[in-house]
Amino acid sequence: MTKLSCAKKGACCKFVSTSCDADLGRRLLEMGFMPGEDIEVVTNTGFKGSIMVKVKGSKIALSNKIADQIMVLEEADNKDAKE
């Protein structure tokens, strides 16, 4: 598992959990961030920047601060877990 903010451009991930307050958690849920949901990293400008992801066919831009609170399982990690 890793933070969404650490995922590289083009990475495919699965949403696992958040470590944020209830209001932000509710907003993320409304945007489609649900456990097991596929997330594709479109761009990641790195530290103190922003990250754009694709969730359920929609592109969503998140600050790095918010992306730091989202835990994902990268596709390579997911394959290792199945073996």
C-alpha positions as CSV (number, residue, x, y, z in Angstrom):
1,M,0.0,0.0,0.0
2,T,1.1,3.5,-0.7
3,K,-0.2,7.1,-0.6
4,L,-1.9,8.3,-3.7
5,S,0.5,11.3,-3.7
6,C,3.4,8.9,-4.3
7,A,1.9,7.1,-7.3
8,K,3.6,7.8,-10.6
9,K,1.9,9.1,-13.8
10,G,0.1,6.3,-15.6
11,A,-0.2,4.1,-12.5
12,C,-3.3,2.0,-12.0
13,C,-4.4,1.7,-8.4
14,K,-7.3,0.5,-6.2
15,F,-8.6,2.8,-3.6
16,V,-8.2,1.3,-0.1
17,S,-8.9,4.0,2.6
18,T,-8.5,7.6,3.8
19,S,-7.2,9.1,6.9
20,C,-9.1,12.4,6.7
21,D,-12.0,14.1,8.6
22,A,-15.6,13.1,8.0
23,D,-16.4,16.1,5.7
24,L,-13.5,15.4,3.3
25,G,-14.3,11.6,3.4
26,R,-17.9,12.4,2.4
27,R,-16.7,14.6,-0.5
28,L,-14.3,11.9,-1.7
29,L,-17.1,9.3,-1.5
30,E,-19.3,11.6,-3.6
31,M,-16.6,11.8,-6.2
32,G,-16.4,8.0,-6.5
33,F,-13.6,7.1,-4.1
34,M,-15.0,3.9,-2.7
35,P,-13.0,0.8,-1.4
36,G,-11.9,-1.3,-4.3
37,E,-12.6,1.4,-6.9
38,D,-10.0,1.7,-9.8
39,I,-8.0,4.9,-9.9
40,E,-5.7,5.9,-12.8
41,V,-3.1,8.6,-12.2
42,V,-3.2,11.0,-15.1
43,T,-0.6,13.5,-13.9
44,N,1.4,14.0,-10.7
45,T,3.3,17.2,-10.3
46,G,5.0,16.0,-7.1
47,F,5.6,17.5,-3.7
48,K,3.5,20.6,-3.0
49,G,1.8,20.3,-6.4
50,S,-1.4,18.5,-7.4
51,I,-2.4,15.2,-8.8
52,M,-5.0,14.4,-11.4
53,V,-6.7,11.0,-11.4
54,K,-9.4,9.3,-13.3
55,V,-12.1,7.7,-11.2
56,K,-15.3,6.1,-12.8
57,G,-14.5,7.9,-16.1
58,S,-14.2,11.4,-14.5
59,K,-10.9,13.3,-14.2
60,I,-10.5,14.7,-10.7
61,A,-7.7,17.1,-9.5
62,L,-6.6,16.8,-5.9
63,S,-4.1,18.8,-3.9
64,N,-1.0,16.9,-2.8
65,K,-2.2,17.4,0.8
66,I,-5.4,15.5,0.1
67,A,-3.7,12.8,-1.9
68,D,-1.4,12.2,1.1
69,Q,-4.5,11.1,3.0
70,I,-5.6,8.5,0.4
71,M,-4.2,5.0,0.6
72,V,-4.1,2.9,-2.6
73,L,-2.9,-0.4,-3.7
74,E,-0.8,-0.1,-6.9
75,E,-1.5,-2.6,-9.6
76,A,1.9,-4.3,-9.2
77,D,1.3,-4.6,-5.4
78,N,-2.2,-6.0,-6.2
79,K,-0.7,-8.7,-8.4
80,D,1.8,-9.7,-5.7
81,A,-1.0,-10.0,-3.1
82,K,-2.8,-12.5,-5.4
83,E,0.2,-14.8,-5.8
